[in-house]
Amino acid sequence: MSIIRYATIVCCLFASFALAKDTKLSFKEGAVFHVKATEQLKLTMQSSQVDSALVEPAIRITEYHITETIEKVLPDGSAQIASTLDSFKTTIYINKVDDRNEFFRFNSTNEFDIQNRLKHISALPRAQFLGQTLRYTIGTDGLIRSFANLKDFQSATIGRAFEYDMMRALLSFSDSLRVGQLLEQGAGALAALNAASKPLQIPYTLTEIKLDREISATQKPDGSITYEGKLVNAPKSIEYLEGIDTKMEIANFRGTTKGSVRPTGGIVTEQSLTESGSMVLKIDVEEIKHAIDRQYSLTREPIKVMRGAKVTIQDKESHKAEWKEPKPDPEMIMIDPLTGKMTYPTAVPADSTANREE
């Protein structure tokens, strides 16, 4: 075998190994991660009686901060994970992202917002998870297999007797598909990469519209994964959409999706997604053109946890300083402030010439 042919075979094997690297997640029990996720959702609705030039879209930007703990790794490689929503902030703009166009703002770390804006329909659906821990099982393909306690939030929503539109918004956001899209790793790209049939169909939601996501994925030499596809199997009608609570027929639906994923060390450390959908909503005799544009990005960083370290605690004795009356200088004349009596020095001052050379 020639040297050139041998080198070619080695390069091909190395390339195949590089492409196969990190195609499945590898969880480490006890690992803790900080997850920052940012979602920008642009909604544009145009009724038949309004000129398109006068339509102003609503743009909602939400930033989540989540602590993710791998509590247990199962024999098949999947993991039981606990995710706690530490904080989030939501800002809604009308027409474009500009401070002058701000319509609503909520920041869970702001005391004023907690007291005055928490119960707004734009904040409370997400705030129901604030400080709470969701537990679920996630597979090596990054998709959530099951939730352990999500139904508790749904039951609590029904039991608290919210107003009807608020309850519908809360239940919609508590849906396992919508929550899963925020918590799963890889947006289905790992599953699509390893799927026997191409492309792969995954249950999905575009806002509150339940449909399927059909994607194909490829892996680059640097280990990152890109995917693209379309949104299919949209329902013929829905009963709730972004605060609109009535039966709506869906016609002429079109949807696309694409994104990239970067696995590092057995976990997804970076993720980005861009998707859009257009449709016609029919409400009685009215037809509304509706467009959805969504951008989503995520970063995952490990949180350093002290493991097996030896901690030494030392008790050190401390003394509190106490005031003591100063001793009188034997060479100073002391005067009693009450009697005016003077006390002269009792010690004999040293002779200044005592050490003088003779």
N, C-alpha and C positions, 0 to 999 in steps of 0.2 A: 504494500500500500504506500502510495507516495505521501510525502510530507504535507503537500498542499491538500490532498483529499482528507488526510487525518485531521488536519487543522480545521477543515470545513465541518467535519462531523462533530468535533469538539465544540465548535462555535454554535452549531445547531442545537446540540444537547444543552449547552449553557443557556441559550436563548429560551428553550422550552422550559427549563427549570425556573428561569426568571419570570416567565409569564405565569407559571403555576404557583408562584409564591404568593401567600396571603390571600388566596381565593376563598379561604374559609376562616372564620374568626376563631381565635384561640383565647379563651377566658382564663383569668387567674383569680382564684378564690381570694377574697379579701381586698382586691384592688378597688381603689376609689378614684373617680374621675369628676372633673368639673366640665360640664357641657354648656356651651353658649350657643343658642339657636336664634336666628333672626329671620322673621317672615315678613315679606312685603306683599300685601294683597291689594290689587287695584280692581275695583268693581265699577263698571259703566253700564248704566241702564238708560235706554232711550225709548220713550213711548212714541206711538205713531203720530201724535199731535205736536211733537217738539222737534225743532230743527236740530240736526246733528251738531251745528256750530255752537249751539247753546247748552249742550250736554256737558256737565262737569262731573267727572268721576270721583269716587271716594277712594282714598288711599289709606290703608291701615298698616302701620308698621309696629310689630310686636317683637320684643327682645326677651328671651327666657334665659334664666340661669338655674341650672339643675345640678344637684349632686347625685352621682350615680355610683352605687355600691354593688359589687358582685358578691352576693351572699353565699352562693353555693354553685359549684360546677358539677353537673350531672354526668353519668358514665358515657353518654353519647356525645359529650362535648358542649351541649347546650348549658345555659346558666340561668339561675334564678337571680333576678336583679331587683334592687330597690332604688327607685328614683324619687328624689324630693325636690319639689319646686321651691327654690329658695327665694326668688324674686322675679318680677317681670315688669315691663313697662309697655304701654300701648299708646300710640299717638295716631289720631285720624286727621287727615288733611282733605280739603275739598279742592279739586281741580289739579293742584300740583303741590309738591312738598316744599312748603315755604312757611315761615313763622306766621306771616300775615294770614295764611289760609288754614291755620290750625283750628279744628273743630272740637276735638276732645283730647284730653291727655290724662293718663293715669300712671303713676309710678308707685309700686307697692312699698318702696323704701321711704316714701314721703308721708309724714304724719297727717298733713292736711288732706292729701288724696285719700288716705285710708278713711278719714272721718267724713269726707264729703262726696267722694266719687266712687266708692267701692261698689255701691248697689246699682250703678249704671249698667244698662244692658250690654254696653261695649266692654265692660271690665269684669263683671261678676262671673260670666261663664268660665273665664280663665282663673279668676280668683278663688273659685271653689276648690282648686287644688293647691292654693298657696299654703306653704308650710306642711302640706300633706305628703305622705309617702305612698307611691303606687308600686305594687309588687307584681312582677310578671316573669314569664319564662321566655327567653329568646334563644333561637337556634343558631347554629354556626353559620347560617346563611344571612343572619342579621334580622330576620323577620320574627315578629312576636307570635308565639304559639298560643299563649293563653294569659289572661289576667287573673290575679288572685283576689283582688279586692275592689275592682272597678265598679262592680254592681252596688257596692255600699254607697258610692257617691250618687249613683242613679236613684237608689231608694231614698236617700236623704233629700234629694231634690224634690221628689214627689211628696215626701212627708212634711216639707216645710211650708207648703201652701203658698208658693210664689204666684204672682200674677201669671196669666196663661202665656203671654208672649215671652216672659222671662223664663218660665219653666221649659218652654220649647227650645229656647236658646241654650239653657243649661244642659238639657238632655242631649241636644245635638252635639255639643262639644264633649259630652261624656261618652259619646259613641266610641266603641273600641277601635274602629278604623281611624277616626280623626286623631285620637290620642296616640294610637300606634304609629301614625305617620310622624309624630314629633319625637318618639322615643326609640323607634327601631334604628338599626345601623345599616347604612348603605342604600336605603330607598329601593331595595329589591335588586340592586345591581349585582350583588354576589349571587343571589338565587338565579338571576337570568344568565349569569356567566357559566354557572354549573348545570343549567337546565339541559335535559336530554332533548327536549323539543324547543325549537326557536321559532318565533319569539315566545316569551313567557307572559302569561296573563295573571295578574295579581289583583284582588279586590282593593278598591280605592275609593276615596271621596274627593271631589272637587268642590270646596266649601261644603254645603250640605247635600250635594248631589252624589248619590252612590252609583258607582260604575266600575269598570275594570280598566286596569292600566296594562297595556301590552308593550313590552320593552325587549330590546336586544342589547347585549352588553359586550364590550371587547376590552381586553387588558393591554396596556401599553408596556413597553420594555422597562419603564421606571417603576412599574408596579401599580400605577393608578388605573382606575377603571372608568370608562366613559360609557354612557348608555343613551338611547333615544327610542322613541316610540310614539304611540298615540293613545288617546283615551277613547274607549269603546264601550258599547253596551249601556249607553245612557238610558235611564228609565223614560217611559212615555209621559209620565206625570209625576209631580211631587206636591207635597202639601205645606212645606215650609222652606224658605230660602232667605237668609240674611234679614230676618225681622219681618218678612212678608208671610203671613199665616193664612193661606188660602190655597185651594187646589189650582195648580198651574200645569198646563200641558207644555211639554218640551218638544220643539221641532227644529230641524236643521242643525243638529248638534255637531260640532267639530272640535277636536281637542288634540293637542300635541304635548309632548313632554321630553325633556332631555336633561342630562346632568353629568356630574363626575364625582367619583369617590376615591379617597386615598386611604388604603389600609396601611397601618404601621404597627409592627410588633403585635399583630393578632387582633387589633381593634381598628375601627374606622376613626381616624383623627381629623379628617376634613371631608366635607360633603357640600355639594351645591346642586341646586335644582332650579329649572325654569320651566314653567308650564303655562298653557293658555287654553281657553275654551270660549267658544261663541255659540249662541243659540237664540232661538225665538221663544219667548214665554207667552203663552196664550191664556189670558184671564178673561173669561166670558167672551166678549166680542173684541176686547183690547189685545193688541199684539205689542210686546215689548222686546226690543233687541237688547240682549244681555251679553256682556263680555267679561271674562275673568282672566286676569294676568297675575301669576303668583311667582315670586322668587323666594327661595329658601336657602339658607346657608347654615352650616354647623361646624363647630370645632370642639374637639374632645381632648382634654389634657389631664394626665395623671396627677393626682394630689398625693404628695409625699406623706407616707404614714410611718411612724416610728415602729419598727418591728424588732423584737429581740434585743433591744438596747439595754445596757446596764445603767440604771439611774441611781446616783448616789446623792443622798440628802444629808447635809451637814447642819447640825444645830450649833450656832455660834452665840456665845453669851455676850450680851450687850449691857452697858451701864448707862444710866441716865445721869447727865451732868448735874451736879448740885452746886449752888452758890455758897462760897465760903468767904468769910470776912477777911479782907487782906491784912497781912501782918504789917505793923508799923515799921517804917524805915528807922533804924537806930540812929542814923545821922541826920534825921529831920526833926525840926522843932514842931511839936503838936500843940494845937490850940483847942481847948474845949469850947464849943460854940455856946454853951449855956452859962458857964462861969467866966469865960475869958481867960482862964488860967492856962499858962504855958508850961509845957513839959519839955525840958531840955534833953538833948541826947545823952545817953548814959555810956555809950561806947566811945572809945577814944579814936578819932580819925587816924588813919594811917599816915605816917609821915611821908610827905611827897619826896623827901630826899632819902628815904630809907634805902632805896635800891640804886641811888646815884653812885657812880664810881668815884672812889676817893682820889 
